Amino acid sequence: MGLITIDGNLLRKMIICGANELTRNSRAVDALNVFPVPDGDTGTNMSYTVQAAAREVQKLNTPNVRDVAKAASSGSLRGARGNSGVILSQLFRGFAKGLEGKSTAAAEDLADALSQSVETAYQAVMKPKEGTILTVARAISEQAYECAYDSEDIETALKSVIKHANEVLDKTPSMLPALQQAGVVDAGGMGLILIFKGALDALYTGEDPVPLDLVKASEEALTPAGLNDADIKFAYCTEFLLDLPNEEAQPETEKALKEVLPAQGDSIVVVADDGIIKVHVHTNHPGRVLEKALSYGSLSKIKIDNMREQHTSLQEYSASSAPAKPLGFVAVAAGQGLCELFTGLGVDAVIEGGQTMNPSAEDIAKAVSQVNAGSVIILPNNKNIILTAKQAVELNTSSKAVHVVETRSIPQGVSCMVNYLDTLSAEENLAAMEDAIQSVHSGQITTAVRDTVLDGREVREGDILCIYDGDVALIALDLQQAAKDLADHMLSFGGDIVSVYYGEGVTLEMAEEIRAHISAKHPDSEIELYNGRQPLYNYILSVE
């Protein structure tokens, strides 16, 4: 009699070995990717996703399969990349649901869990297509049931499952014209089979699997046959994690996103777990998607890829050979969250910089040169960078028309991008942006680093400084109280749209406290929270 049950330690090894097998072959899987759009990174995305799952289970030492499966589910959701990665995370999620309450798993238990994984993945995809990873996953589940009925031996069943999955994978070109034209099988399906192959290999060795960090992708890759220009309707692959302030709002928020996202693009996947919603969508306006999501909570792990550029790279064309955009953007920002926000709003190049780390004119000019657009607008987002930005315009030697909108703060830069319309000319957008920033009032909260006198007021090292439109408005000793007082001060001049960008030294709970204060004292206000992760300024506030 062969292997009748597996425990948590063996499942842990199988997941790690599966991650290693896919990582080794990720470039070969990348080369197969021609559907639903030719972004060329299915293997890489799935590899990152399953590695995230494996890293979570690597921390465990438990005999219970339920604990290992749950850890893999949690890790894969947070580490999911791309459409295929999100679907893979849902397969892990359903698998964990199927093993709830179990300390060990027999062949029939695994078949039940695989069935649950397929059901969960299909539910997560708004418009499932056959000939994809979903088809292969369903074939694996169906074969697992047949094997569990015929035999209790898990090793024999796993071999049969992989054989059947490969047979179905070979049929995927007949299900999808794009695969047939390219002469390849589905990349996501291949990636999934590789994970199962690695899991099978784990049964043959009594040794611990090779550590994840030591496994590298092979340089060998399959050559895509017949790759042609695809009509990419939606250019930006956009994904992020949405952290909800109230976990009870998860079902309602998940439903709302599924209702509004189809108007913004396709390839939509929305999945939720423990107060976190993973969103994946292909869209032409990632900023609109992010803005909508921000109305429900805070964002993290934002990733936006230009699939047209990736497709061009696959065909070995230079990026400059693609048609230039009419209008491009360069912005300056400090803090990963703020940089991601500007990227999501459509900025082509974000230069890390700001107070105490101003970029040079050459830095800005170089960023401008890399933007493939007929005209480029620079958003300095800091009064100390405006002149430098203007100097960068003088360094421009290309035929591009380069303009500077004199944004003095991050909120003004954000307002410019929110008001950008691709249907307007560069001149019309410039006028709209110049008008928009006039109504944006900004506040910053930081800590004094030395004793001084400002506007006749003594300031001591360590005091909390509240700056309003460039002038010190308040001095305080407590950070949270300072933020509340500054918000009240700013709103006393009018306005009802409040944005709170919280940075280093501030947690989400602290930012939520400020939101609650503003909401209670100014009930007509619309309040947005952004995790800017900016240095030096604990809070940046804006009122419009």
Secondary structure in CASP SS format (residue, H / E / C, confidence):
PFRMAT SS
TARGET T0000
AUTHOR 0000-0000-0000
METHOD secondary structure of the structure
MODEL  1
M C 1.00
G C 1.00
L C 1.00
I C 1.00
T E 1.00
I E 1.00
D C 1.00
G H 1.00
N H 1.00
L H 1.00
L H 1.00
R H 1.00
K H 1.00
M H 1.00
I H 1.00
I H 1.00
C H 1.00
G H 1.00
A H 1.00
N H 1.00
E H 1.00
L H 1.00
T H 1.00
R H 1.00
N C 1.00
S H 1.00
R H 1.00
A H 1.00
V H 1.00
D H 1.00
A H 1.00
L H 1.00
N C 1.00
V C 1.00
F C 1.00
P C 1.00
V C 1.00
P C 1.00
D C 1.00
G C 1.00
D C 1.00
T H 1.00
G H 1.00
T H 1.00
N H 1.00
M H 1.00
S H 1.00
Y H 1.00
T H 1.00
V H 1.00
Q H 1.00
A H 1.00
A H 1.00
A H 1.00
R H 1.00
E H 1.00
V H 1.00
Q H 1.00
K C 1.00
L C 1.00
N C 1.00
T C 1.00
P C 1.00
N C 1.00
V H 1.00
R H 1.00
D H 1.00
V H 1.00
A H 1.00
K H 1.00
A H 1.00
A H 1.00
S H 1.00
S H 1.00
G H 1.00
S H 1.00
L H 1.00
R H 1.00
G H 1.00
A C 1.00
R C 1.00
G H 1.00
N H 1.00
S H 1.00
G H 1.00
V H 1.00
I H 1.00
L H 1.00
S H 1.00
Q H 1.00
L H 1.00
F H 1.00
R H 1.00
G H 1.00
F H 1.00
A H 1.00
K H 1.00
G H 1.00
L C 1.00
E C 1.00
G C 1.00
K C 1.00
S C 1.00
T C 1.00
A E 1.00
A E 1.00
A H 1.00
E H 1.00
D H 1.00
L H 1.00
A H 1.00
D H 1.00
A H 1.00
L H 1.00
S H 1.00
Q H 1.00
S H 1.00
V H 1.00
E H 1.00
T H 1.00
A H 1.00
Y H 1.00
Q H 1.00
A H 1.00
V E 1.00
M C 1.00
K C 1.00
P C 1.00
K C 1.00
E C 1.00
G C 1.00
T C 1.00
I H 1.00
L H 1.00
T H 1.00
V H 1.00
A H 1.00
R H 1.00
A H 1.00
I H 1.00
S H 1.00
E H 1.00
Q H 1.00
A H 1.00
Y H 1.00
E H 1.00
C H 1.00
A H 1.00
Y H 1.00
D H 1.00
S C 1.00
E C 1.00
D C 1.00
I H 1.00
E H 1.00
T H 1.00
A H 1.00
L H 1.00
K H 1.00
S H 1.00
V H 1.00
I H 1.00
K H 1.00
H H 1.00
A H 1.00
N H 1.00
E H 1.00
V H 1.00
L H 1.00
D H 1.00
K H 1.00
T H 1.00
P H 1.00
S H 1.00
M H 1.00
L C 1.00
P H 1.00
A H 1.00
L H 1.00
Q H 1.00
Q H 1.00
A H 1.00
G C 1.00
V C 1.00
V C 1.00
D C 1.00
A H 1.00
G H 1.00
G H 1.00
M H 1.00
G H 1.00
L H 1.00
I H 1.00
L H 1.00
I H 1.00
F H 1.00
K H 1.00
G H 1.00
A H 1.00
L H 1.00
D H 1.00
A H 1.00
L C 1.00
Y C 1.00
T C 1.00
G C 1.00
E C 1.00
D C 1.00
P C 1.00
V C 1.00
P C 1.00
L H 1.00
D H 1.00
L H 1.00
V C 1.00
K C 1.00
A C 1.00
S C 1.00
E C 1.00
E C 1.00
A C 1.00
L C 1.00
T C 1.00
P C 1.00
A C 1.00
G C 1.00
L C 1.00
N C 1.00
D C 1.00
A C 1.00
D C 1.00
I C 1.00
K C 1.00
F C 1.00
A C 1.00
Y E 1.00
C E 1.00
T E 1.00
E E 1.00
F E 1.00
L E 1.00
L E 1.00
D E 1.00
L C 1.00
P C 1.00
N C 1.00
E H 1.00
E H 1.00
A H 1.00
Q H 1.00
P H 1.00
E H 1.00
T H 1.00
E H 1.00
K H 1.00
A H 1.00
L H 1.00
K H 1.00
E H 1.00
V H 1.00
L H 1.00
P H 1.00
A H 1.00
Q C 1.00
G E 1.00
D E 1.00
S E 1.00
I E 1.00
V E 1.00
V E 1.00
V E 1.00
A E 1.00
D E 1.00
D C 1.00
G C 1.00
I E 1.00
I E 1.00
K E 1.00
V E 1.00
H E 1.00
V E 1.00
H E 1.00
T E 1.00
N C 1.00
H C 1.00
P H 1.00
G H 1.00
R H 1.00
V H 1.00
L H 1.00
E H 1.00
K H 1.00
A H 1.00
L H 1.00
S C 1.00
Y C 1.00
G C 1.00
S E 1.00
L E 1.00
S E 1.00
K E 1.00
I E 1.00
K E 1.00
I E 1.00
D E 1.00
N E 1.00
M H 1.00
R H 1.00
E H 1.00
Q H 1.00
H H 1.00
T H 1.00
S H 1.00
L H 1.00
Q C 1.00
E C 1.00
Y C 1.00
S C 1.00
A H 1.00
S H 1.00
S H 1.00
A C 1.00
P C 1.00
A C 1.00
K E 1.00
P E 1.00
L E 1.00
G E 1.00
F E 1.00
V E 1.00
A E 1.00
V E 1.00
A E 1.00
A C 1.00
G C 1.00
Q H 1.00
G H 1.00
L H 1.00
C H 1.00
E H 1.00
L H 1.00
F H 1.00
T H 1.00
G H 1.00
L C 1.00
G C 1.00
V C 1.00
D C 1.00
A E 1.00
V E 1.00
I E 1.00
E E 1.00
G C 1.00
G E 1.00
Q C 1.00
T C 1.00
M E 1.00
N C 1.00
P C 1.00
S C 1.00
A H 1.00
E H 1.00
D H 1.00
I H 1.00
A H 1.00
K H 1.00
A H 1.00
V H 1.00
S H 1.00
Q C 1.00
V C 1.00
N C 1.00
A E 1.00
G E 1.00
S E 1.00
V E 1.00
I E 1.00
I E 1.00
L E 1.00
P C 1.00
N C 1.00
N C 1.00
K C 1.00
N C 1.00
I C 1.00
I H 1.00
L H 1.00
T H 1.00
A H 1.00
K H 1.00
Q H 1.00
A H 1.00
V H 1.00
E H 1.00
L H 1.00
N C 1.00
T C 1.00
S C 1.00
S C 1.00
K C 1.00
A E 1.00
V E 1.00
H E 1.00
V E 1.00
V C 1.00
E C 1.00
T C 1.00
R C 1.00
S C 1.00
I H 1.00
P H 1.00
Q H 1.00
G H 1.00
V H 1.00
S H 1.00
C H 1.00
M H 1.00
V H 1.00
N C 1.00
Y C 1.00
L C 1.00
D C 1.00
T C 1.00
L C 1.00
S C 1.00
A H 1.00
E H 1.00
E H 1.00
N H 1.00
L H 1.00
A H 1.00
A H 1.00
M H 1.00
E H 1.00
D H 1.00
A H 1.00
I H 1.00
Q C 1.00
S C 1.00
V C 1.00
H E 1.00
S E 1.00
G E 1.00
Q E 1.00
I E 1.00
T E 1.00
T E 1.00
A C 1.00
V C 1.00
R C 1.00
D C 1.00
T E 1.00
V E 1.00
L E 1.00
D C 1.00
G C 1.00
R E 1.00
E E 1.00
V E 1.00
R C 1.00
E C 1.00
G C 1.00
D C 1.00
I E 1.00
L E 1.00
C E 1.00
I E 1.00
Y E 1.00
D C 1.00
G C 1.00
D E 1.00
V E 1.00
A E 1.00
L E 1.00
I E 1.00
A E 1.00
L C 1.00
D C 1.00
L H 1.00
Q H 1.00
Q H 1.00
A H 1.00
A H 1.00
K H 1.00
D H 1.00
L H 1.00
A H 1.00
D H 1.00
H H 1.00
M H 1.00
L H 1.00
S C 1.00
F C 1.00
G C 1.00
G C 1.00
D C 1.00
I E 1.00
V E 1.00
S E 1.00
V E 1.00
Y E 1.00
Y E 1.00
G C 1.00
E C 1.00
G C 1.00
V C 1.00
T C 1.00
L H 1.00
E H 1.00
M H 1.00
A H 1.00
E H 1.00
E H 1.00
I H 1.00
R H 1.00
A H 1.00
H H 1.00
I H 1.00
S H 1.00
A H 1.00
K H 1.00
H C 1.00
P C 1.00
D C 1.00
S C 1.00
E E 1.00
I E 1.00
E E 1.00
L E 1.00
Y E 1.00
N E 1.00
G C 1.00
R C 1.00
Q C 1.00
P C 1.00
L C 1.00
Y C 1.00
N C 1.00
Y E 1.00
I E 1.00
L E 1.00
S E 1.00
V E 1.00
E C 1.00
END
